[in-house]
């Protein structure tokens, strides 16, 4: 199926073939998008002999995002801005740009977020080069983030994806990716029903990464990008629909690939990292610990009756600890995630079980914050990686739940 209107197809055809395409999704980013566009243009000029173009797919911005994009000087690198059609969400924007990049014959499509302040021309090179060299089917970012930035990644997507599929990818939902032509074909071949669900929204990043790990003809790489400086948010105050869309997609894909992950018993192997590490500082991020605990306790209290009537008896002690203290240790958290991942496979029950996971997520983040308040970024990273090891040792429990 096509995700592009006839007018956009004509404009792409007039631009001819392009080796590297940079795609920038946006929604009301007029204050930050110009910098991203400038760096993308320089990346194409400096590293790919000008053989590329820049796309902007917008979600209906009410500010001047699209105008700023088109007005930004890219030193003759062509650019095109258009608005996607379909379900409102990031995934709809990204799949439209996959379609556009494929139409111009791109070898590599690089996605970068429109709120990035740390993006450089080197990012474009490192996300695309392993693909244009034929070494990778997909490239994820590897960057330094504040120890409390990316808590959905740290507490569920990173450990679960690594343990399930055997490829340790540190930022499976980082937002900045390189996509090969082969993976563009895979994504475009998906049934249209895919683009009516969470993959059309915030679920797109974990969806693309998981398919690349399982369907890519070449390995998944990671690109060393330094620090990610963007609009960071307190995880206890800005969760929104992102959690349920991302994690719901992760759980849905567990069903799709159950045969693969249930047969994989080895320890996860780190995906190759392209480029030397970049020494940079991360921006500060204040987290309200007491608010996290309060949200965990109150959220669990609202659904206490449902939990007590629906959970196996051995899980009620976990519920009691969250109700009393608003915290959740790693083993309790993983055990709960394993159970919910299976419970959500019943369509009529998915929404309720996904919502029930949120208070436990707050409790898990609260526990991690409390345990690492005095820790350095490096020490906190070790704690996150320790949870991956724990998830691996507990994978047998996951297999039992899914029998």
RANORDA-V262954 format. One record per residue. N is the residue number from 1. NEAR is the number of other C-alpha atoms within 12 Angstrom. D_LAST is the distance of its C-alpha to the last C-alpha in Angstrom with 1 decimal. Layout:
# RANORDA-V262954
n & near & d_last
N & NEAR & D_LAST
N & NEAR & D_LAST
This chain:
# RANORDA-V262954
n & near & d_last
1 & 17 & 35.5
2 & 26 & 38.2
3 & 34 & 38.1
4 & 30 & 41.8
5 & 19 & 44.9
6 & 13 & 47.8
7 & 16 & 50.0
8 & 29 & 47.6
9 & 24 & 47.1
10 & 16 & 50.9
11 & 21 & 51.3
12 & 32 & 48.6
13 & 19 & 50.3
14 & 16 & 53.6
15 & 26 & 52.2
16 & 21 & 51.4
17 & 21 & 48.9
18 & 32 & 47.5
19 & 34 & 45.7
20 & 45 & 44.1
21 & 52 & 43.2
22 & 53 & 42.6
23 & 48 & 40.8
24 & 52 & 41.3
25 & 46 & 39.6
26 & 46 & 41.6
27 & 31 & 42.2
28 & 23 & 45.4
29 & 34 & 45.8
30 & 26 & 49.5
31 & 24 & 50.1
32 & 30 & 47.8
33 & 40 & 47.3
34 & 32 & 50.7
35 & 30 & 49.9
36 & 44 & 46.6
37 & 51 & 48.5
38 & 36 & 51.3
39 & 35 & 49.0
40 & 51 & 47.1
41 & 42 & 50.4
42 & 32 & 51.6
43 & 36 & 48.5
44 & 41 & 49.0
45 & 27 & 52.7
46 & 21 & 52.4
47 & 26 & 49.5
48 & 30 & 49.2
49 & 17 & 52.9
50 & 23 & 52.8
51 & 30 & 50.4
52 & 41 & 48.2
53 & 45 & 48.0
54 & 50 & 46.6
55 & 50 & 44.7
56 & 48 & 44.3
57 & 48 & 42.0
58 & 39 & 42.7
59 & 32 & 41.0
60 & 26 & 44.2
61 & 24 & 45.9
62 & 14 & 48.7
63 & 18 & 50.5
64 & 21 & 52.1
65 & 34 & 49.0
66 & 35 & 49.5
67 & 25 & 53.3
68 & 29 & 52.9
69 & 41 & 50.6
70 & 26 & 53.1
71 & 22 & 56.1
72 & 28 & 54.7
73 & 22 & 56.6
74 & 29 & 54.3
75 & 21 & 57.3
76 & 19 & 57.1
77 & 32 & 53.3
78 & 35 & 52.5
79 & 38 & 50.3
80 & 39 & 49.0
81 & 37 & 47.6
82 & 38 & 46.0
83 & 33 & 43.9
84 & 35 & 40.5
85 & 27 & 39.7
86 & 27 & 36.6
87 & 27 & 34.3
88 & 26 & 35.9
89 & 34 & 34.0
90 & 41 & 33.9
91 & 42 & 31.5
92 & 39 & 34.1
93 & 41 & 36.7
94 & 54 & 34.8
95 & 46 & 33.9
96 & 42 & 37.5
97 & 48 & 38.7
98 & 47 & 36.4
99 & 37 & 38.0
100 & 49 & 41.4
101 & 49 & 40.9
102 & 37 & 39.8
103 & 32 & 42.8
104 & 32 & 45.2
105 & 28 & 43.6
106 & 37 & 42.3
107 & 37 & 40.8
108 & 48 & 39.3
109 & 51 & 38.6
110 & 50 & 38.7
111 & 51 & 37.5
112 & 46 & 39.1
113 & 42 & 39.1
114 & 41 & 42.3
115 & 29 & 42.7
116 & 33 & 42.8
117 & 26 & 45.8
118 & 33 & 44.9
119 & 38 & 44.4
120 & 30 & 46.9
121 & 28 & 47.7
122 & 29 & 45.9
123 & 44 & 42.6
124 & 50 & 43.1
125 & 42 & 43.9
126 & 43 & 41.0
127 & 49 & 38.4
128 & 48 & 39.9
129 & 37 & 41.4
130 & 35 & 38.4
131 & 39 & 37.6
132 & 32 & 41.2
133 & 20 & 41.5
134 & 23 & 38.5
135 & 24 & 36.4
136 & 37 & 33.7
137 & 41 & 31.9
138 & 53 & 31.3
139 & 55 & 32.8
140 & 49 & 31.6
141 & 46 & 34.0
142 & 37 & 34.3
143 & 39 & 36.7
144 & 32 & 37.7
145 & 35 & 37.0
146 & 35 & 37.9
147 & 41 & 35.5
148 & 39 & 34.7
149 & 36 & 34.6
150 & 38 & 31.3
151 & 39 & 29.1
152 & 40 & 26.3
153 & 36 & 26.3
154 & 39 & 26.7
155 & 46 & 24.2
156 & 45 & 21.2
157 & 42 & 21.9
158 & 41 & 23.4
159 & 43 & 21.0
160 & 47 & 17.7
161 & 43 & 19.1
162 & 39 & 20.5
163 & 41 & 17.5
164 & 44 & 15.1
165 & 40 & 17.7
166 & 33 & 19.9
167 & 34 & 23.0
168 & 36 & 24.6
169 & 43 & 26.4
170 & 44 & 28.2
171 & 45 & 29.0
172 & 46 & 26.4
173 & 39 & 27.9
174 & 43 & 31.5
175 & 38 & 33.2
176 & 46 & 35.4
177 & 50 & 34.0
178 & 48 & 35.3
179 & 55 & 34.0
180 & 46 & 34.9
181 & 37 & 36.2
182 & 32 & 33.2
183 & 41 & 30.8
184 & 35 & 33.2
185 & 30 & 32.7
186 & 29 & 28.9
187 & 38 & 29.2
188 & 30 & 31.9
189 & 20 & 30.0
190 & 20 & 27.2
191 & 14 & 27.4
192 & 19 & 29.7
193 & 14 & 27.1
194 & 27 & 25.9
195 & 33 & 29.2
196 & 20 & 29.0
197 & 27 & 26.1
198 & 33 & 25.6
199 & 41 & 26.1
200 & 36 & 29.7
201 & 34 & 30.0
202 & 36 & 29.0
203 & 40 & 25.6
204 & 40 & 27.5
205 & 45 & 27.7
206 & 45 & 24.0
207 & 44 & 23.5
208 & 47 & 26.3
209 & 48 & 25.3
210 & 46 & 21.6
211 & 37 & 22.9
212 & 37 & 25.6
213 & 37 & 23.3
214 & 30 & 21.3
215 & 26 & 24.1
216 & 29 & 27.3
217 & 21 & 29.4
218 & 26 & 30.9
219 & 34 & 29.4
220 & 45 & 29.0
221 & 42 & 31.9
222 & 43 & 32.9
223 & 42 & 36.5
224 & 35 & 38.4
225 & 37 & 40.1
226 & 28 & 41.4
227 & 31 & 41.1
228 & 37 & 39.7
229 & 31 & 42.3
230 & 31 & 41.5
231 & 23 & 41.4
232 & 26 & 39.1
233 & 22 & 38.0
234 & 28 & 37.2
235 & 36 & 33.4
236 & 33 & 34.2
237 & 19 & 36.6
238 & 21 & 35.5
239 & 24 & 31.8
240 & 16 & 32.3
241 & 19 & 29.7
242 & 31 & 28.8
243 & 36 & 25.9
244 & 34 & 23.9
245 & 34 & 24.8
246 & 38 & 23.8
247 & 45 & 20.7
248 & 44 & 19.6
249 & 39 & 20.2
250 & 47 & 18.3
251 & 40 & 15.1
252 & 32 & 15.8
253 & 36 & 16.2
254 & 36 & 12.8
255 & 24 & 11.5
256 & 19 & 14.5
257 & 23 & 13.9
258 & 24 & 10.2
259 & 17 & 11.2
260 & 21 & 13.9
261 & 32 & 12.7
262 & 25 & 9.6
263 & 16 & 12.5
264 & 22 & 15.0
265 & 20 & 15.8
266 & 19 & 19.4
267 & 23 & 21.1
268 & 29 & 21.9
269 & 25 & 25.4
270 & 25 & 27.9
271 & 30 & 28.9
272 & 26 & 32.7
273 & 31 & 35.1
274 & 32 & 38.2
275 & 25 & 41.4
276 & 16 & 42.8
277 & 18 & 41.7
278 & 22 & 43.9
279 & 14 & 45.3
280 & 18 & 45.4
281 & 17 & 45.2
282 & 25 & 42.7
283 & 22 & 44.0
284 & 20 & 43.8
285 & 21 & 41.3
286 & 19 & 41.8
287 & 29 & 38.8
288 & 23 & 39.4
289 & 29 & 37.3
290 & 22 & 38.3
291 & 26 & 37.4
292 & 36 & 33.8
293 & 37 & 33.6
294 & 26 & 35.3
295 & 32 & 33.0
296 & 38 & 29.9
297 & 33 & 31.5
298 & 25 & 32.8
299 & 30 & 29.7
300 & 36 & 27.6
301 & 25 & 30.3
302 & 19 & 30.3
303 & 26 & 26.7
304 & 23 & 26.7
305 & 15 & 26.7
306 & 20 & 23.7
307 & 32 & 21.8
308 & 21 & 22.8
309 & 13 & 21.9
310 & 21 & 18.5
311 & 22 & 17.0
312 & 19 & 15.6
313 & 13 & 18.8
314 & 16 & 18.1
315 & 25 & 18.4
316 & 22 & 21.8
317 & 18 & 23.6
318 & 35 & 22.6
319 & 41 & 24.0
320 & 25 & 27.1
321 & 26 & 27.8
322 & 40 & 27.7
323 & 29 & 29.9
324 & 20 & 32.4
325 & 28 & 32.6
326 & 36 & 31.0
327 & 37 & 29.2
328 & 40 & 25.8
329 & 31 & 25.3
330 & 34 & 23.0
331 & 26 & 20.3
332 & 31 & 20.2
333 & 38 & 20.1
334 & 37 & 17.3
335 & 35 & 15.2
336 & 41 & 16.2
337 & 40 & 15.6
338 & 36 & 12.0
339 & 31 & 11.5
340 & 39 & 13.8
341 & 36 & 12.4
342 & 31 & 9.5
343 & 31 & 12.1
344 & 31 & 14.5
345 & 27 & 12.7
346 & 18 & 14.5
347 & 15 & 18.0
348 & 11 & 20.0
349 & 19 & 18.4
350 & 24 & 18.3
351 & 22 & 21.9
352 & 22 & 21.8
353 & 32 & 18.8
354 & 37 & 20.3
355 & 30 & 23.6
356 & 37 & 22.2
357 & 38 & 21.2
358 & 43 & 24.8
359 & 42 & 26.4
360 & 47 & 24.0
361 & 44 & 24.8
362 & 46 & 28.4
363 & 45 & 27.9
364 & 45 & 26.3
365 & 45 & 29.1
366 & 39 & 31.6
367 & 33 & 30.4
368 & 37 & 30.6
369 & 40 & 34.1
370 & 24 & 35.4
371 & 23 & 34.3
372 & 24 & 35.9
373 & 21 & 39.0
374 & 13 & 41.3
375 & 18 & 39.3
376 & 17 & 40.5
377 & 25 & 38.5
378 & 17 & 37.7
379 & 18 & 36.6
380 & 27 & 34.3
381 & 28 & 32.8
382 & 18 & 32.1
383 & 26 & 30.2
384 & 35 & 28.1
385 & 29 & 27.3
386 & 21 & 26.6
387 & 31 & 23.7
388 & 38 & 22.3
389 & 27 & 22.6
390 & 28 & 20.9
391 & 37 & 17.9
392 & 34 & 17.7
393 & 24 & 17.8
394 & 29 & 15.0
395 & 36 & 12.6
396 & 23 & 10.7
397 & 23 & 10.1
398 & 28 & 8.8
399 & 29 & 6.3
400 & 14 & 5.3
401 & 20 & 5.7
402 & 23 & 3.8
403 & 14 & 0.0
